[in-house]
Amino acid sequence: MTKKCTIFSGGEAVSAQCVAEYKPFIDDSLVISADKGYKLAQAVGVKSDIIMGDFDSAEKPVFDNIEIFPSEKDDTDLMLAIKQGFESGCDDFLIFGATGGRVDHLLGNIQSLGYILSCGGEGTIAADREIIRLYRAGSYRIYDREGFSFSLVAYTDKVDGLTIKGAKYEVEDCLLTNAFPLGISNVVKGFDGQDRKYAEISFKSGYLLSVQSKMVTDF
């Protein structure tokens, strides 16, 4: 049985509206705040079950269930939270506060999705302007978000047999590699779901990174 984990990290803040979209997931999950992510959780009205980190960038909170780590360590604060989630039996992760700021932090956070996938779980990074998800081989739906595009990027050396249907740019049995940006800025066109349109994607091997991004129109 899938057990859910919501993590608030210390990157760019997200709006209460963004968090509210995932309320059913959050209400049914273990909530872990990583370092100053506890401030984000407080700001959007979500109670943390566990707070953990080195607190080198935020004041240590007064909290019963808190774990403090040295600032010089192998794991990022987000990775500490993910490992705690797995130790607690979780395998479906929703992460807020993991975008914005430094590019190296963002890349590290995306690699954290890779760690989740390699351990048999699933993970999503949610923000106001991006929804980032990493997929293993299989078939999936990407649901339409008003004003958003979606891009598909090979996370592993290659993603083989990629098929996209129900989008502005469709393809069948395509090879993506991590050395060329072939799947950037597509748009959901297609199939009518119960609540909103969706595109269908499938592929045979590799890890595929999906990024839904708010489109900029004010040039």
Contacts in CASP RR format, 6 or more apart in sequence:
PFRMAT RR
TARGET T0000
AUTHOR 0000-0000-0000
METHOD contacts of the structure
MODEL  1
MTKKCTIFSGGEAVSAQCVAEYKPFIDDSLVISADKGYKLAQAVGVKSDI
IMGDFDSAEKPVFDNIEIFPSEKDDTDLMLAIKQGFESGCDDFLIFGATG
GRVDHLLGNIQSLGYILSCGGEGTIAADREIIRLYRAGSYRIYDREGFSF
SLVAYTDKVDGLTIKGAKYEVEDCLLTNAFPLGISNVVKGFDGQDRKYAE
ISFKSGYLLSVQSKMVTDF
2 91 0 8 1.000
2 92 0 8 1.000
3 29 0 8 1.000
3 30 0 8 1.000
3 88 0 8 1.000
3 89 0 8 1.000
3 90 0 8 1.000
3 91 0 8 1.000
3 92 0 8 1.000
4 25 0 8 1.000
4 28 0 8 1.000
4 29 0 8 1.000
4 30 0 8 1.000
4 90 0 8 1.000
4 92 0 8 1.000
4 93 0 8 1.000
4 94 0 8 1.000
5 29 0 8 1.000
5 30 0 8 1.000
5 31 0 8 1.000
5 32 0 8 1.000
5 82 0 8 1.000
5 85 0 8 1.000
5 88 0 8 1.000
5 90 0 8 1.000
5 92 0 8 1.000
5 93 0 8 1.000
5 94 0 8 1.000
6 22 0 8 1.000
6 25 0 8 1.000
6 26 0 8 1.000
6 29 0 8 1.000
6 30 0 8 1.000
6 31 0 8 1.000
6 32 0 8 1.000
6 46 0 8 1.000
6 93 0 8 1.000
6 94 0 8 1.000
6 95 0 8 1.000
6 96 0 8 1.000
7 31 0 8 1.000
7 32 0 8 1.000
7 33 0 8 1.000
7 34 0 8 1.000
7 78 0 8 1.000
7 81 0 8 1.000
7 82 0 8 1.000
7 93 0 8 1.000
7 94 0 8 1.000
7 95 0 8 1.000
7 96 0 8 1.000
8 31 0 8 1.000
8 32 0 8 1.000
8 33 0 8 1.000
8 34 0 8 1.000
8 37 0 8 1.000
8 38 0 8 1.000
8 40 0 8 1.000
8 41 0 8 1.000
8 46 0 8 1.000
8 48 0 8 1.000
8 96 0 8 1.000
8 97 0 8 1.000
9 34 0 8 1.000
9 35 0 8 1.000
9 37 0 8 1.000
9 40 0 8 1.000
9 77 0 8 1.000
9 78 0 8 1.000
9 81 0 8 1.000
9 95 0 8 1.000
9 96 0 8 1.000
9 97 0 8 1.000
9 98 0 8 1.000
9 109 0 8 1.000
10 34 0 8 1.000
10 35 0 8 1.000
10 36 0 8 1.000
10 37 0 8 1.000
10 39 0 8 1.000
10 40 0 8 1.000
10 57 0 8 1.000
10 58 0 8 1.000
10 77 0 8 1.000
10 97 0 8 1.000
10 98 0 8 1.000
11 36 0 8 1.000
11 37 0 8 1.000
11 40 0 8 1.000
11 97 0 8 1.000
11 98 0 8 1.000
11 99 0 8 1.000
11 100 0 8 1.000
11 101 0 8 1.000
11 105 0 8 1.000
12 97 0 8 1.000
12 99 0 8 1.000
12 100 0 8 1.000
12 101 0 8 1.000
12 127 0 8 1.000
13 40 0 8 1.000
13 43 0 8 1.000
13 97 0 8 1.000
14 40 0 8 1.000
14 44 0 8 1.000
14 96 0 8 1.000
14 97 0 8 1.000
14 126 0 8 1.000
14 127 0 8 1.000
14 128 0 8 1.000
15 44 0 8 1.000
15 128 0 8 1.000
16 43 0 8 1.000
16 44 0 8 1.000
16 45 0 8 1.000
17 128 0 8 1.000
18 96 0 8 1.000
18 126 0 8 1.000
18 127 0 8 1.000
18 128 0 8 1.000
19 26 0 8 1.000
19 44 0 8 1.000
19 45 0 8 1.000
19 46 0 8 1.000
19 96 0 8 1.000
21 126 0 8 1.000
22 94 0 8 1.000
22 126 0 8 1.000
25 94 0 8 1.000
26 46 0 8 1.000
26 94 0 8 1.000
29 90 0 8 1.000
29 94 0 8 1.000
30 49 0 8 1.000
30 50 0 8 1.000
30 85 0 8 1.000
30 88 0 8 1.000
30 90 0 8 1.000
31 41 0 8 1.000
31 46 0 8 1.000
31 47 0 8 1.000
31 48 0 8 1.000
31 49 0 8 1.000
31 50 0 8 1.000
32 48 0 8 1.000
32 49 0 8 1.000
32 50 0 8 1.000
32 51 0 8 1.000
32 52 0 8 1.000
32 81 0 8 1.000
32 84 0 8 1.000
32 85 0 8 1.000
33 40 0 8 1.000
33 41 0 8 1.000
33 48 0 8 1.000
33 50 0 8 1.000
33 51 0 8 1.000
33 52 0 8 1.000
33 81 0 8 1.000
34 52 0 8 1.000
34 53 0 8 1.000
34 77 0 8 1.000
34 78 0 8 1.000
34 80 0 8 1.000
34 81 0 8 1.000
35 52 0 8 1.000
35 53 0 8 1.000
35 54 0 8 1.000
35 55 0 8 1.000
35 56 0 8 1.000
35 57 0 8 1.000
35 58 0 8 1.000
35 77 0 8 1.000
36 55 0 8 1.000
36 57 0 8 1.000
36 58 0 8 1.000
37 58 0 8 1.000
37 97 0 8 1.000
38 48 0 8 1.000
38 51 0 8 1.000
38 58 0 8 1.000
38 61 0 8 1.000
38 63 0 8 1.000
39 58 0 8 1.000
40 96 0 8 1.000
40 97 0 8 1.000
41 47 0 8 1.000
41 48 0 8 1.000
48 63 0 8 1.000
49 65 0 8 1.000
50 65 0 8 1.000
50 66 0 8 1.000
50 67 0 8 1.000
50 81 0 8 1.000
50 84 0 8 1.000
51 61 0 8 1.000
51 63 0 8 1.000
51 65 0 8 1.000
51 66 0 8 1.000
51 67 0 8 1.000
52 66 0 8 1.000
52 67 0 8 1.000
52 68 0 8 1.000
52 69 0 8 1.000
52 77 0 8 1.000
52 80 0 8 1.000
52 81 0 8 1.000
52 84 0 8 1.000
53 67 0 8 1.000
53 68 0 8 1.000
53 69 0 8 1.000
53 77 0 8 1.000
53 80 0 8 1.000
54 68 0 8 1.000
54 69 0 8 1.000
54 70 0 8 1.000
54 71 0 8 1.000
54 73 0 8 1.000
54 77 0 8 1.000
55 68 0 8 1.000
56 71 0 8 1.000
60 66 0 8 1.000
60 68 0 8 1.000
67 80 0 8 1.000
67 84 0 8 1.000
69 75 0 8 1.000
69 77 0 8 1.000
69 80 0 8 1.000
75 83 0 8 1.000
76 108 0 8 1.000
76 109 0 8 1.000
76 112 0 8 1.000
78 95 0 8 1.000
78 98 0 8 1.000
78 109 0 8 1.000
78 112 0 8 1.000
79 112 0 8 1.000
79 115 0 8 1.000
82 93 0 8 1.000
82 112 0 8 1.000
82 115 0 8 1.000
82 116 0 8 1.000
85 93 0 8 1.000
86 119 0 8 1.000
91 119 0 8 1.000
91 120 0 8 1.000
91 121 0 8 1.000
91 122 0 8 1.000
92 121 0 8 1.000
92 122 0 8 1.000
92 123 0 8 1.000
93 116 0 8 1.000
93 121 0 8 1.000
93 122 0 8 1.000
93 123 0 8 1.000
93 124 0 8 1.000
94 123 0 8 1.000
94 124 0 8 1.000
94 126 0 8 1.000
95 109 0 8 1.000
95 112 0 8 1.000
95 123 0 8 1.000
95 124 0 8 1.000
95 125 0 8 1.000
95 126 0 8 1.000
96 125 0 8 1.000
96 126 0 8 1.000
96 127 0 8 1.000
97 125 0 8 1.000
97 127 0 8 1.000
98 106 0 8 1.000
98 109 0 8 1.000
98 112 0 8 1.000
98 125 0 8 1.000
98 127 0 8 1.000
99 106 0 8 1.000
99 109 0 8 1.000
99 125 0 8 1.000
99 127 0 8 1.000
99 129 0 8 1.000
99 130 0 8 1.000
99 132 0 8 1.000
100 106 0 8 1.000
100 127 0 8 1.000
109 125 0 8 1.000
110 125 0 8 1.000
110 132 0 8 1.000
110 134 0 8 1.000
110 155 0 8 1.000
110 209 0 8 1.000
113 123 0 8 1.000
113 124 0 8 1.000
113 125 0 8 1.000
113 132 0 8 1.000
113 133 0 8 1.000
113 134 0 8 1.000
113 209 0 8 1.000
114 134 0 8 1.000
114 155 0 8 1.000
114 207 0 8 1.000
116 122 0 8 1.000
116 123 0 8 1.000
116 134 0 8 1.000
117 123 0 8 1.000
117 134 0 8 1.000
117 135 0 8 1.000
117 136 0 8 1.000
117 207 0 8 1.000
123 133 0 8 1.000
123 134 0 8 1.000
124 131 0 8 1.000
124 132 0 8 1.000
124 133 0 8 1.000
125 131 0 8 1.000
125 132 0 8 1.000
125 133 0 8 1.000
126 132 0 8 1.000
128 214 0 8 1.000
129 213 0 8 1.000
129 214 0 8 1.000
130 211 0 8 1.000
130 212 0 8 1.000
130 213 0 8 1.000
130 214 0 8 1.000
131 145 0 8 1.000
131 148 0 8 1.000
131 210 0 8 1.000
131 211 0 8 1.000
131 212 0 8 1.000
132 209 0 8 1.000
132 210 0 8 1.000
132 211 0 8 1.000
132 212 0 8 1.000
133 209 0 8 1.000
133 210 0 8 1.000
134 155 0 8 1.000
134 207 0 8 1.000
134 208 0 8 1.000
134 209 0 8 1.000
134 210 0 8 1.000
135 201 0 8 1.000
135 203 0 8 1.000
135 207 0 8 1.000
135 208 0 8 1.000
135 209 0 8 1.000
135 210 0 8 1.000
136 206 0 8 1.000
136 207 0 8 1.000
137 203 0 8 1.000
137 204 0 8 1.000
137 205 0 8 1.000
137 206 0 8 1.000
138 202 0 8 1.000
138 203 0 8 1.000
138 204 0 8 1.000
139 200 0 8 1.000
139 201 0 8 1.000
139 202 0 8 1.000
140 200 0 8 1.000
140 201 0 8 1.000
140 202 0 8 1.000
140 210 0 8 1.000
141 198 0 8 1.000
141 199 0 8 1.000
141 200 0 8 1.000
141 201 0 8 1.000
142 150 0 8 1.000
142 167 0 8 1.000
142 188 0 8 1.000
142 198 0 8 1.000
142 199 0 8 1.000
142 200 0 8 1.000
142 201 0 8 1.000
142 210 0 8 1.000
142 212 0 8 1.000
143 188 0 8 1.000
143 196 0 8 1.000
143 197 0 8 1.000
143 198 0 8 1.000
144 188 0 8 1.000
144 196 0 8 1.000
144 197 0 8 1.000
144 198 0 8 1.000
144 199 0 8 1.000
145 188 0 8 1.000
145 212 0 8 1.000
147 214 0 8 1.000
147 215 0 8 1.000
148 212 0 8 1.000
148 213 0 8 1.000
148 214 0 8 1.000
148 215 0 8 1.000
149 185 0 8 1.000
149 186 0 8 1.000
149 187 0 8 1.000
149 212 0 8 1.000
149 213 0 8 1.000
149 215 0 8 1.000
150 167 0 8 1.000
150 186 0 8 1.000
150 187 0 8 1.000
150 188 0 8 1.000
150 199 0 8 1.000
150 210 0 8 1.000
150 211 0 8 1.000
150 212 0 8 1.000
150 213 0 8 1.000
151 183 0 8 1.000
151 184 0 8 1.000
151 185 0 8 1.000
151 186 0 8 1.000
151 210 0 8 1.000
151 211 0 8 1.000
151 213 0 8 1.000
152 159 0 8 1.000
152 162 0 8 1.000
152 164 0 8 1.000
152 176 0 8 1.000
152 183 0 8 1.000
152 186 0 8 1.000
152 201 0 8 1.000
152 208 0 8 1.000
152 209 0 8 1.000
152 210 0 8 1.000
153 176 0 8 1.000
153 178 0 8 1.000
153 181 0 8 1.000
153 183 0 8 1.000
153 184 0 8 1.000
153 208 0 8 1.000
153 209 0 8 1.000
153 211 0 8 1.000
154 176 0 8 1.000
154 177 0 8 1.000
154 178 0 8 1.000
154 206 0 8 1.000
154 207 0 8 1.000
154 208 0 8 1.000
154 209 0 8 1.000
155 178 0 8 1.000
155 206 0 8 1.000
155 207 0 8 1.000
155 208 0 8 1.000
155 209 0 8 1.000
156 178 0 8 1.000
156 206 0 8 1.000
156 207 0 8 1.000
157 177 0 8 1.000
157 178 0 8 1.000
158 175 0 8 1.000
158 176 0 8 1.000
158 177 0 8 1.000
158 178 0 8 1.000
158 205 0 8 1.000
158 206 0 8 1.000
159 175 0 8 1.000
159 176 0 8 1.000
159 177 0 8 1.000
159 203 0 8 1.000
159 205 0 8 1.000
159 206 0 8 1.000
159 207 0 8 1.000
159 208 0 8 1.000
160 175 0 8 1.000
160 203 0 8 1.000
160 204 0 8 1.000
160 205 0 8 1.000
160 206 0 8 1.000
161 173 0 8 1.000
161 174 0 8 1.000
161 175 0 8 1.000
161 202 0 8 1.000
161 203 0 8 1.000
161 204 0 8 1.000
161 205 0 8 1.000
162 171 0 8 1.000
162 173 0 8 1.000
162 174 0 8 1.000
162 175 0 8 1.000
162 176 0 8 1.000
162 201 0 8 1.000
162 202 0 8 1.000
162 203 0 8 1.000
162 208 0 8 1.000
163 171 0 8 1.000
163 172 0 8 1.000
163 173 0 8 1.000
163 174 0 8 1.000
163 200 0 8 1.000
163 201 0 8 1.000
163 202 0 8 1.000
163 203 0 8 1.000
164 170 0 8 1.000
164 171 0 8 1.000
164 174 0 8 1.000
164 186 0 8 1.000
164 199 0 8 1.000
164 200 0 8 1.000
164 201 0 8 1.000
165 190 0 8 1.000
165 191 0 8 1.000
165 199 0 8 1.000
165 200 0 8 1.000
165 201 0 8 1.000
166 188 0 8 1.000
166 189 0 8 1.000
166 190 0 8 1.000
166 191 0 8 1.000
166 198 0 8 1.000
166 199 0 8 1.000
166 200 0 8 1.000
167 186 0 8 1.000
167 187 0 8 1.000
167 188 0 8 1.000
167 189 0 8 1.000
167 190 0 8 1.000
167 199 0 8 1.000
168 186 0 8 1.000
168 187 0 8 1.000
168 189 0 8 1.000
169 183 0 8 1.000
169 186 0 8 1.000
169 187 0 8 1.000
174 182 0 8 1.000
176 182 0 8 1.000
176 183 0 8 1.000
176 208 0 8 1.000
186 199 0 8 1.000
188 197 0 8 1.000
188 198 0 8 1.000
188 199 0 8 1.000
189 197 0 8 1.000
189 199 0 8 1.000
190 197 0 8 1.000
190 198 0 8 1.000
190 199 0 8 1.000
191 197 0 8 1.000
191 198 0 8 1.000
191 199 0 8 1.000
191 200 0 8 1.000
201 208 0 8 1.000
201 210 0 8 1.000
END
